[in-house]
């Protein structure tokens, strides 16, 4: 699959600014793996408070970025987008590890590999790196849930 720009991402994911944490999908092999990027800039809304004088991207947001990339893979695998009837929700995090901080100016390479799909529950091995250096990794789970009409 060719790359996916921000306009397509905004149609695919239910997230919006300031919580959309993926800027571009570089490649996606449906049902297998995905690679995407997040450009980390000093303009991110969390930097003034995390940490004043030493801006560091919060680890929880790195995990969220990996989860969003995993969700894109799940939506692509299901051949559908979020809708008013169901959403893909974060369901679990296992074995999360953080290797180094992420700073303004860094470009996160976000990768996820689909491990299993059982009914509407997905499991992914996800990782984030900067300039080829591992930043974080985790096993993530997501589940499709009905939200009404």
N, C-alpha and C positions, 0 to 999 in steps of 0.2 A: 504494500500500500504506500502511496506517496505521502509526503509530509502533510501535516495538518496545521493550518495557521490559527491564530487567535480567534478569528471570526467563527471558524468551525468548532473550535473548543467551546466557545460560549454557547453555541447551539446544542452541543453534545452534553455538557455538564450542567448541573443545576446551580453551580457556584457563580458568584459575581464579585467584582471589586468590593472590598479589598481581600476577599478570600479565595479568589481564583489564583492558584499557585503554579500554574503550568503556562508557559508562553508559546511553545511549539512542540508538536510531535514530529520527531525525525523519521521514525520508522515504526511500523506495527505489523506484526504477523499474527493475524487473528487466531485466537485460541492458544497462542504460544508466548509471545513476548512483545514488549514495547520499549521504545527509547524516546525520551522527551527532554526538553530543557526548561529551566527556570532561571531567568536573568535576575540576579539579586542586586538591587540598586539601593542607594542611600535614601531614596524616597519612600521606601517601604514604611507603612504606618507604625510598625512596632519598634523601629530603630531608636526613636527618641527615648523610649523607656527601657530598652533591652540592649545594651546597658549604656547609660549616658557616658560619653567619653570613650567608650569601647564597644561600638555596635557589633552585635553578634546575632545571627538569625536563630531564633528559638528552636531547639531540637524538636519540640512538638509540631512546629510548622514544617520542618523537614519531613517528619513522618506524614503529616497531612499532604504534603506535595507528592510523596511516594504513593499515598492512598489515592489521590486524585488520578495519578497516572494509571494505577491499577484499575480504577473505576472506568477510565477511558477504554482500557483493554476489555473489561467485562462488557461494557456497552457495545463495543465493536463486535465482540464474540456473539452477543445476543442479537446483533443486527438491529438495534433499536436505541432510542434516546430516552432520557428521563421523560416522564409525562405527568399528568395530573392524577394518575391512578396508582403509580408505584415509583419508588426511588431505590437506589442502591445505597444502603447505609453501611458505614464502618461497623464491623462486628467484632473485631479482635486484633490484638497486637501481641506477637510472641517474639522472643529473642531479639528485642531492639537493642542495638549497640550504636554508640556515637564515637567516632574516631578522631575528629578534629572539628574546630569551629568553622562556620561559614560566615564570610564577611561581605560587606558591600563591594561590588565589583566582581564577585565570584559568579561563575555560571555553573549551576548545578546540572549535571547529567543524571536524569532520573530513569531508572530501568525497573521493569517488573516482568516476572515470568509467571505464567499461570501454572500452578501446581495441581490443583484439583477443582472440580466443579461437581457438587452434589446438590441436586435439585436447584435451588436458587442461592446456594451459598458457594462463594468463590474463595480460594486460598491462593496467595501470591507470595513469591520470594521477591523482595524489593530492595533496591540499593540506590544510594545517591553518591556521586563522586564529583570532585572538582579537579580539573587538569589531570585526570587519571588516578587521583588519590582518593581512596574510599573515605567518605565522610560519615555515612550511616547505612545501616542495613536492618531489616526486620522481616518477619513473616506476618503478612496482613490478611485479614479475612473481611469479606463484605457480603452482605445479604440483601436480596431484593425483598422489599416489604411494600404491601399495599398501603396507600395513604388516603384512599377514598376517591371521590370523583371530582 
